[in-house]
């Protein structure tokens, strides 16, 4: 059974401590329970990291808009419909985030070169420059998590994450 722990953040939530396999766990099922617990902790940490990065990027850009901007930057030019499908977000939510990013000067809407009726999203130079700064800051945050790891350990960890993020069967 996991024990609640304080996440160490001012006004932060109480999180469940990772549950490591115990002697009475059922072999693989116990190991899977441990994996699920660790992934839950990873997701909480990722959400906290993204929220902090969004705030550093621009205090008026909420984490959801920051997620959308990151998608646009990685897949540009792209359509709002692509964002909806890739991020499993509501069409209206994506529309609101894109409008916020446009108004803030971080995203431009341009006509598709092959079909002028289709609107494509691109990040602006302002967004690119600001994101570069935030990425450097994020690397420093992540570096603190792997301080003392060897290059081989980092490579192995990256490989395991990639393998985990690539499902074995059809989705």
C-alpha angles and dihedrals in degrees: 000000000000123000123222115250133185112251090221094239120123106260088359128156126261109250132198112254114239111272111225119203112275130210092257094050116115102252110251092016090057091049090049090051088054092049091050091049092050092048089052090053090047091052092051091049091046091051091050091047093049092049091051092046091049090051092049090047092054127332090222094055111088120214093257092056089046089055089051092048091050089052092049091049093050097043104029133187092039139146128244087243090060089053091049091053098040096046098034090233130149115263091235092050092052090048091052093048093048090049090051091049092047093049090050091051097246100112133040126199114220133176117259109256092224097042116022091198091068118084116219126196124224131174118244127238087252091058092046093052094046093046091053089058092047092049090056090050091048092052089056090053093049092043088063089058094055100036108145095022117129123236088252091054091049091049091048092048091049090050093050091049091050091048091049092048091053107073115218096222139036118296 
